[in-house]
Amino acid sequence: MELEEVALSLIRGHKEGVYQNELWKEMEIDSRKCSRVVSKLLKDELIIREPAVSNGARTYLLKVAEEEKPSFELLLAGEMFSPCAGCRDACQPEYCPKLAEWAHCLMENEESS
Ligand code: SF4
């Protein structure tokens, strides 16, 4: 397993986050190597870090970046779900009554909000 994967899994295991100055001890690597691993995870946007103080020493609190929850908002026109999701009809959007109805519903909802 790559060091980045190990670090990510350890960070993920700490719900409230883990201090960087504890992470390298848990990983049994030196702090420099840990900094490189953390930089890579930050660059890949897999974690976030906040300045923190642990046992009187300045360090960072590392947390797993929020995973984006799937949003279906863009597929909804009011209560109406996009007819294209899962549609198996021969698609000609410009002549599709289902799409026209959904688009109409979408416009009505935008006007009323
Ligand atoms: S436009 Fe009409 S035919 Fe094409 S995928 Fe959407 S619902 Fe289906």
Backbone and ligand atoms as CSV (ligand in chain L), in Angstrom:
chain,resi,resn,atom,element,x,y,z
A,1,MET,N,N,0.840,-1.187,0.000
A,1,MET,CA,C,0.000,0.000,0.000
A,1,MET,C,C,0.884,1.248,0.000
A,2,GLU,N,N,0.506,2.215,-0.811
A,2,GLU,CA,C,1.249,3.475,-0.871
A,2,GLU,C,C,1.105,4.229,0.449
A,3,LEU,N,N,2.113,5.029,0.758
A,3,LEU,CA,C,2.056,5.817,1.995
A,3,LEU,C,C,0.833,6.741,2.023
A,4,GLU,N,N,0.498,7.289,0.851
A,4,GLU,CA,C,-0.657,8.188,0.794
A,4,GLU,C,C,-1.936,7.445,1.190
A,5,GLU,N,N,-2.046,6.213,0.739
A,5,GLU,CA,C,-3.240,5.432,1.066
A,5,GLU,C,C,-3.288,5.128,2.559
A,6,VAL,N,N,-2.123,4.813,3.121
A,6,VAL,CA,C,-2.047,4.521,4.554
A,6,VAL,C,C,-2.472,5.767,5.341
A,7,ALA,N,N,-1.890,6.916,4.944
A,7,ALA,CA,C,-2.204,8.160,5.649
A,7,ALA,C,C,-3.691,8.472,5.531
A,8,LEU,N,N,-4.223,8.336,4.332
A,8,LEU,CA,C,-5.633,8.652,4.130
A,8,LEU,C,C,-6.520,7.744,4.975
A,9,SER,N,N,-6.165,6.499,5.027
A,9,SER,CA,C,-6.981,5.578,5.812
A,9,SER,C,C,-6.877,5.892,7.310
A,10,LEU,N,N,-5.702,6.301,7.766
A,10,LEU,CA,C,-5.561,6.693,9.176
A,10,LEU,C,C,-6.353,7.966,9.470
A,11,ILE,N,N,-6.267,8.926,8.546
A,11,ILE,CA,C,-6.995,10.191,8.753
A,11,ILE,C,C,-8.498,9.904,8.759
A,12,ARG,N,N,-8.912,9.048,7.856
A,12,ARG,CA,C,-10.330,8.701,7.774
A,12,ARG,C,C,-10.799,8.021,9.068
A,13,GLY,N,N,-9.905,7.296,9.687
A,13,GLY,CA,C,-10.231,6.584,10.928
A,13,GLY,C,C,-10.441,7.505,12.120
A,14,HIS,N,N,-10.003,8.756,12.005
A,14,HIS,CA,C,-10.189,9.717,13.095
A,14,HIS,C,C,-11.295,10.673,12.684
A,15,LYS,N,N,-12.470,10.446,13.208
A,15,LYS,CA,C,-13.626,11.252,12.795
A,15,LYS,C,C,-13.414,12.749,13.010
A,16,GLU,N,N,-12.758,13.094,14.128
A,16,GLU,CA,C,-12.545,14.520,14.441
A,16,GLU,C,C,-11.266,15.054,13.791
A,17,GLY,N,N,-10.585,14.221,13.044
A,17,GLY,CA,C,-9.334,14.622,12.410
A,17,GLY,C,C,-8.151,14.136,13.233
A,18,VAL,N,N,-6.983,14.238,12.649
A,18,VAL,CA,C,-5.767,13.802,13.349
A,18,VAL,C,C,-4.713,14.890,13.183
A,19,TYR,N,N,-3.958,15.119,14.256
A,19,TYR,CA,C,-2.895,16.120,14.179
A,19,TYR,C,C,-1.748,15.553,13.346
A,20,GLN,N,N,-1.192,16.443,12.540
A,20,GLN,CA,C,-0.088,15.994,11.680
A,20,GLN,C,C,1.079,15.474,12.511
A,21,ASN,N,N,1.303,16.091,13.680
A,21,ASN,CA,C,2.441,15.643,14.494
A,21,ASN,C,C,2.167,14.316,15.211
A,22,GLU,N,N,0.937,13.807,15.068
A,22,GLU,CA,C,0.645,12.465,15.569
A,22,GLU,C,C,0.625,11.462,14.423
A,23,LEU,N,N,0.255,11.992,13.257
A,23,LEU,CA,C,0.130,11.115,12.089
A,23,LEU,C,C,1.460,10.432,11.756
A,24,TRP,N,N,2.531,11.220,11.748
A,24,TRP,CA,C,3.802,10.604,11.341
A,24,TRP,C,C,4.273,9.576,12.358
A,25,LYS,N,N,3.884,9.782,13.618
A,25,LYS,CA,C,4.250,8.773,14.628
A,25,LYS,C,C,3.438,7.498,14.406
A,26,GLU,N,N,2.149,7.690,14.121
A,26,GLU,CA,C,1.299,6.517,13.866
A,26,GLU,C,C,1.779,5.751,12.643
A,27,MET,N,N,2.280,6.507,11.661
A,27,MET,CA,C,2.729,5.865,10.425
A,27,MET,C,C,4.151,5.322,10.531
A,28,GLU,N,N,4.800,5.679,11.624
A,28,GLU,CA,C,6.189,5.266,11.828
A,28,GLU,C,C,7.092,5.729,10.689
A,29,ILE,N,N,6.880,7.000,10.313
A,29,ILE,CA,C,7.767,7.632,9.330
A,29,ILE,C,C,8.238,8.942,9.948
A,30,ASP,N,N,9.247,9.581,9.332
A,30,ASP,CA,C,9.681,10.849,9.915
A,30,ASP,C,C,8.762,11.987,9.459
A,31,SER,N,N,8.871,13.109,10.171
A,31,SER,CA,C,7.938,14.211,9.931
A,31,SER,C,C,8.081,14.782,8.520
A,32,ARG,N,N,9.300,14.765,7.986
A,32,ARG,CA,C,9.504,15.289,6.624
A,32,ARG,C,C,8.753,14.476,5.591
A,33,LYS,N,N,8.896,13.159,5.728
A,33,LYS,CA,C,8.202,12.273,4.789
A,33,LYS,C,C,6.694,12.468,4.936
A,34,CYS,N,N,6.255,12.617,6.169
A,34,CYS,CA,C,4.829,12.824,6.435
A,34,CYS,C,C,4.352,14.117,5.757
A,35,SER,N,N,5.172,15.165,5.822
A,35,SER,CA,C,4.800,16.432,5.180
A,35,SER,C,C,4.614,16.235,3.680
A,36,ARG,N,N,5.489,15.438,3.088
A,36,ARG,CA,C,5.366,15.196,1.635
A,36,ARG,C,C,4.072,14.440,1.324
A,37,VAL,N,N,3.774,13.455,2.167
A,37,VAL,CA,C,2.553,12.671,1.972
A,37,VAL,C,C,1.331,13.585,2.109
A,38,VAL,N,N,1.359,14.423,3.148
A,38,VAL,CA,C,0.241,15.338,3.394
A,38,VAL,C,C,0.094,16.310,2.223
A,39,SER,N,N,1.212,16.832,1.731
A,39,SER,CA,C,1.149,17.752,0.592
A,39,SER,C,C,0.497,17.099,-0.613
A,40,LYS,N,N,0.848,15.849,-0.848
A,40,LYS,CA,C,0.268,15.127,-1.995
A,40,LYS,C,C,-1.250,14.967,-1.805
A,41,LEU,N,N,-1.662,14.606,-0.589
A,41,LEU,CA,C,-3.094,14.429,-0.325
A,41,LEU,C,C,-3.850,15.756,-0.443
A,42,LEU,N,N,-3.189,16.839,-0.019
A,42,LEU,CA,C,-3.812,18.165,-0.141
A,42,LEU,C,C,-3.950,18.547,-1.608
A,43,LYS,N,N,-2.874,18.282,-2.362
A,43,LYS,CA,C,-2.883,18.618,-3.791
A,43,LYS,C,C,-3.995,17.861,-4.517
A,44,ASP,N,N,-4.198,16.616,-4.104
A,44,ASP,CA,C,-5.246,15.801,-4.727
A,44,ASP,C,C,-6.635,16.091,-4.138
A,45,GLU,N,N,-6.680,17.076,-3.213
A,45,GLU,CA,C,-7.934,17.493,-2.575
A,45,GLU,C,C,-8.638,16.353,-1.857
A,46,LEU,N,N,-7.847,15.447,-1.288
A,46,LEU,CA,C,-8.437,14.325,-0.555
A,46,LEU,C,C,-8.583,14.642,0.926
A,47,ILE,N,N,-7.791,15.616,1.378
A,47,ILE,CA,C,-7.885,16.022,2.779
A,47,ILE,C,C,-7.899,17.546,2.868
A,48,ILE,N,N,-8.287,18.022,4.048
A,48,ILE,CA,C,-8.157,19.458,4.337
A,48,ILE,C,C,-7.292,19.581,5.581
A,49,ARG,N,N,-6.687,20.742,5.795
A,49,ARG,CA,C,-5.916,20.915,7.019
A,49,ARG,C,C,-6.163,22.299,7.605
A,50,GLU,N,N,-6.170,22.303,8.928
A,50,GLU,CA,C,-6.411,23.548,9.655
A,50,GLU,C,C,-5.265,23.724,10.629
A,51,PRO,N,N,-4.765,24.961,10.777
A,51,PRO,CA,C,-3.722,25.185,11.783
A,51,PRO,C,C,-4.267,24.798,13.157
A,52,ALA,N,N,-3.443,24.198,13.977
A,52,ALA,CA,C,-3.905,23.739,15.297
A,52,ALA,C,C,-2.719,23.697,16.259
A,53,VAL,N,N,-3.032,23.529,17.525
A,53,VAL,CA,C,-1.992,23.377,18.543
A,53,VAL,C,C,-2.264,22.055,19.257
A,54,SER,N,N,-1.245,21.229,19.322
A,54,SER,CA,C,-1.388,19.947,20.015
A,54,SER,C,C,-0.225,19.802,20.997
A,55,ASN,N,N,-0.556,19.585,22.256
A,55,ASN,CA,C,0.457,19.496,23.322
A,55,ASN,C,C,1.393,20.708,23.303
A,56,GLY,N,N,0.829,21.869,23.074
A,56,GLY,CA,C,1.609,23.111,23.082
A,56,GLY,C,C,2.418,23.357,21.817
A,57,ALA,N,N,2.356,22.448,20.869
A,57,ALA,CA,C,3.136,22.629,19.637
A,57,ALA,C,C,2.194,22.984,18.480
A,58,ARG,N,N,2.676,23.889,17.633
A,58,ARG,CA,C,1.867,24.249,16.460
A,58,ARG,C,C,1.943,23.129,15.437
A,59,THR,N,N,0.792,22.756,14.939
A,59,THR,CA,C,0.736,21.690,13.942
A,59,THR,C,C,-0.513,21.920,13.086
A,60,TYR,N,N,-0.946,20.902,12.433
A,60,TYR,CA,C,-2.169,20.995,11.633
A,60,TYR,C,C,-3.104,19.867,12.019
A,61,LEU,N,N,-4.385,20.178,11.953
A,61,LEU,CA,C,-5.395,19.139,12.118
A,61,LEU,C,C,-5.794,18.696,10.711
A,62,LEU,N,N,-5.665,17.423,10.464
A,62,LEU,CA,C,-5.954,16.898,9.124
A,62,LEU,C,C,-7.282,16.152,9.142
A,63,LYS,N,N,-8.084,16.453,8.160
A,63,LYS,CA,C,-9.382,15.773,8.052
A,63,LYS,C,C,-9.599,15.349,6.610
A,64,VAL,N,N,-10.376,14.317,6.448
A,64,VAL,CA,C,-10.718,13.885,5.088
A,64,VAL,C,C,-11.631,14.944,4.484
A,65,ALA,N,N,-11.387,15.305,3.242
A,65,ALA,CA,C,-12.229,16.299,2.564
A,65,ALA,C,C,-13.638,15.731,2.436
A,66,GLU,N,N,-14.604,16.624,2.575
A,66,GLU,CA,C,-16.004,16.212,2.427
A,66,GLU,C,C,-16.205,15.615,1.049
A,67,GLU,N,N,-16.762,14.430,1.051
A,67,GLU,CA,C,-17.067,13.865,-0.254
A,67,GLU,C,C,-18.363,14.487,-0.734
A,68,GLU,N,N,-18.356,14.837,-2.000
A,68,GLU,CA,C,-19.566,15.466,-2.514
A,68,GLU,C,C,-20.687,14.462,-2.559
A,69,LYS,N,N,-21.775,14.885,-1.957
A,69,LYS,CA,C,-22.944,14.014,-2.006
A,69,LYS,C,C,-23.608,14.203,-3.359
A,70,PRO,N,N,-24.115,13.125,-3.932
A,70,PRO,CA,C,-24.773,13.290,-5.216
A,70,PRO,C,C,-25.982,14.200,-5.072
A,71,SER,N,N,-26.130,15.107,-6.011
A,71,SER,CA,C,-27.272,16.009,-5.971
A,71,SER,C,C,-28.148,15.739,-7.179
A,72,PHE,N,N,-29.417,15.577,-6.891
A,72,PHE,CA,C,-30.344,15.330,-7.992
A,72,PHE,C,C,-31.132,16.583,-8.341
A,73,GLU,N,N,-30.728,17.701,-7.688
A,73,GLU,CA,C,-31.478,18.934,-7.885
A,73,GLU,C,C,-31.590,19.335,-9.357
A,74,LEU,N,N,-30.495,19.142,-10.097
A,74,LEU,CA,C,-30.516,19.566,-11.491
A,74,LEU,C,C,-31.424,18.702,-12.352
A,75,LEU,N,N,-31.822,17.560,-11.828
A,75,LEU,CA,C,-32.705,16.676,-12.590
A,75,LEU,C,C,-34.169,16.889,-12.221
A,76,LEU,N,N,-34.398,17.792,-11.274
A,76,LEU,CA,C,-35.761,17.997,-10.805
A,76,LEU,C,C,-36.338,19.309,-11.302
A,77,ALA,N,N,-37.555,19.203,-11.798
A,77,ALA,CA,C,-38.333,20.403,-12.102
A,77,ALA,C,C,-39.527,20.312,-11.170
A,78,GLY,N,N,-39.459,21.001,-10.038
A,78,GLY,CA,C,-40.490,20.822,-9.009
A,78,GLY,C,C,-40.421,19.394,-8.513
A,79,GLU,N,N,-41.516,18.692,-8.683
A,79,GLU,CA,C,-41.576,17.291,-8.247
A,79,GLU,C,C,-41.252,16.348,-9.409
A,80,MET,N,N,-41.059,16.920,-10.571
A,80,MET,CA,C,-40.922,16.086,-11.771
A,80,MET,C,C,-39.458,15.781,-12.074
A,81,PHE,N,N,-39.144,14.509,-12.109
A,81,PHE,CA,C,-37.779,14.070,-12.400
A,81,PHE,C,C,-37.550,14.097,-13.908
A,82,SER,N,N,-36.324,14.369,-14.315
A,82,SER,CA,C,-36.018,14.435,-15.741
A,82,SER,C,C,-36.433,13.149,-16.466
A,83,PRO,N,N,-37.195,13.277,-17.540
A,83,PRO,CA,C,-37.630,12.088,-18.272
A,83,PRO,C,C,-36.459,11.387,-18.975
A,84,CYS,N,N,-35.353,12.105,-19.125
A,84,CYS,CA,C,-34.213,11.520,-19.845
A,84,CYS,C,C,-33.463,10.482,-19.000
A,85,ALA,N,N,-33.617,10.590,-17.679
A,85,ALA,CA,C,-32.908,9.640,-16.821
A,85,ALA,C,C,-33.477,8.248,-17.054
A,86,GLY,N,N,-32.681,7.396,-17.578
A,86,GLY,CA,C,-33.095,6.006,-17.818
A,86,GLY,C,C,-33.947,5.826,-19.067
A,87,CYS,N,N,-34.138,6.881,-19.843
A,87,CYS,CA,C,-34.989,6.793,-21.038
A,87,CYS,C,C,-34.321,5.921,-22.115
A,88,ARG,N,N,-35.117,5.081,-22.728
A,88,ARG,CA,C,-34.571,4.216,-23.777
A,88,ARG,C,C,-35.250,4.470,-25.125
A,89,ASP,N,N,-36.015,5.571,-25.180
A,89,ASP,CA,C,-36.681,5.895,-26.448
A,89,ASP,C,C,-35.641,6.323,-27.474
A,90,ALA,N,N,-36.021,6.238,-28.749
A,90,ALA,CA,C,-35.157,6.793,-29.790
A,90,ALA,C,C,-35.174,8.300,-29.581
A,91,CYS,N,N,-34.027,8.849,-29.273
A,91,CYS,CA,C,-33.986,10.225,-28.785
A,91,CYS,C,C,-33.914,11.263,-29.896
A,92,GLN,N,N,-34.918,12.128,-29.878
A,92,GLN,CA,C,-34.895,13.323,-30.725
A,92,GLN,C,C,-35.378,14.452,-29.829
A,93,PRO,N,N,-34.467,15.009,-29.057
A,93,PRO,CA,C,-34.870,15.970,-28.021
A,93,PRO,C,C,-35.773,17.086,-28.537
A,94,GLU,N,N,-35.498,17.563,-29.759
A,94,GLU,CA,C,-36.293,18.699,-30.239
A,94,GLU,C,C,-37.759,18.335,-30.495
A,95,TYR,N,N,-38.063,17.028,-30.585
A,95,TYR,CA,C,-39.453,16.622,-30.805
A,95,TYR,C,C,-40.008,15.801,-29.651
A,96,CYS,N,N,-39.328,15.784,-28.555
A,96,CYS,CA,C,-39.741,14.897,-27.466
A,96,CYS,C,C,-40.779,15.572,-26.563
A,97,PRO,N,N,-42.017,15.046,-26.531
A,97,PRO,CA,C,-43.046,15.667,-25.679
A,97,PRO,C,C,-42.722,15.548,-24.188
A,98,LYS,N,N,-42.065,14.448,-23.802
A,98,LYS,CA,C,-41.732,14.274,-22.376
A,98,LYS,C,C,-40.745,15.356,-21.931
A,99,LEU,N,N,-39.755,15.600,-22.780
A,99,LEU,CA,C,-38.756,16.620,-22.444
A,99,LEU,C,C,-39.389,18.011,-22.460
A,100,ALA,N,N,-40.278,18.234,-23.429
A,100,ALA,CA,C,-40.953,19.532,-23.519
A,100,ALA,C,C,-41.772,19.785,-22.249
A,101,GLU,N,N,-42.472,18.759,-21.791
A,101,GLU,CA,C,-43.290,18.912,-20.581
A,101,GLU,C,C,-42.401,19.214,-19.369
A,102,TRP,N,N,-41.291,18.496,-19.294
A,102,TRP,CA,C,-40.365,18.689,-18.164
A,102,TRP,C,C,-39.761,20.095,-18.204
A,103,ALA,N,N,-39.379,20.536,-19.404
A,103,ALA,CA,C,-38.789,21.874,-19.542
A,103,ALA,C,C,-39.818,22.943,-19.180
A,104,HIS,N,N,-41.071,22.701,-19.557
A,104,HIS,CA,C,-42.140,23.635,-19.217
A,104,HIS,C,C,-42.285,23.721,-17.693
A,105,CYS,N,N,-42.274,22.572,-17.070
A,105,CYS,CA,C,-42.379,22.495,-15.613
A,105,CYS,C,C,-41.192,23.223,-14.957
A,106,LEU,N,N,-40.030,23.044,-15.543
A,106,LEU,CA,C,-38.811,23.682,-15.020
A,106,LEU,C,C,-38.965,25.204,-15.079
A,107,MET,N,N,-39.444,25.701,-16.225
A,107,MET,CA,C,-39.599,27.155,-16.377
A,107,MET,C,C,-40.648,27.699,-15.399
A,108,GLU,N,N,-41.747,26.954,-15.229
A,108,GLU,CA,C,-42.779,27.389,-14.278
A,108,GLU,C,C,-42.201,27.491,-12.872
A,109,ASN,N,N,-41.380,26.515,-12.513
A,109,ASN,CA,C,-40.781,26.509,-11.176
A,109,ASN,C,C,-39.807,27.653,-10.995
A,110,GLU,N,N,-39.063,27.956,-12.044
A,110,GLU,CA,C,-38.093,29.065,-11.936
A,110,GLU,C,C,-38.815,30.395,-11.818
A,111,GLU,N,N,-39.937,30.536,-12.537
A,111,GLU,CA,C,-40.694,31.785,-12.475
A,111,GLU,C,C,-41.305,31.988,-11.102
A,112,SER,N,N,-41.761,30.888,-10.490
A,112,SER,CA,C,-42.423,31.014,-9.186
A,112,SER,C,C,-41.433,31.149,-8.025
A,113,SER,N,N,-40.137,30.922,-8.269
A,113,SER,CA,C,-39.187,31.031,-7.150
A,113,SER,C,C,-38.486,32.371,-7.130
L,1,SF4,S1,S,-35.248,13.820,-24.846
L,1,SF4,FE1,FE,-36.971,12.449,-24.714
L,1,SF4,S2,S,-36.425,10.686,-25.876
L,1,SF4,FE2,FE,-34.549,11.802,-25.454
L,1,SF4,S3,S,-33.771,10.885,-23.619
L,1,SF4,FE3,FE,-35.026,12.605,-23.013
L,1,SF4,S4,S,-37.022,11.774,-22.630
L,1,SF4,FE4,FE,-35.898,10.267,-23.775
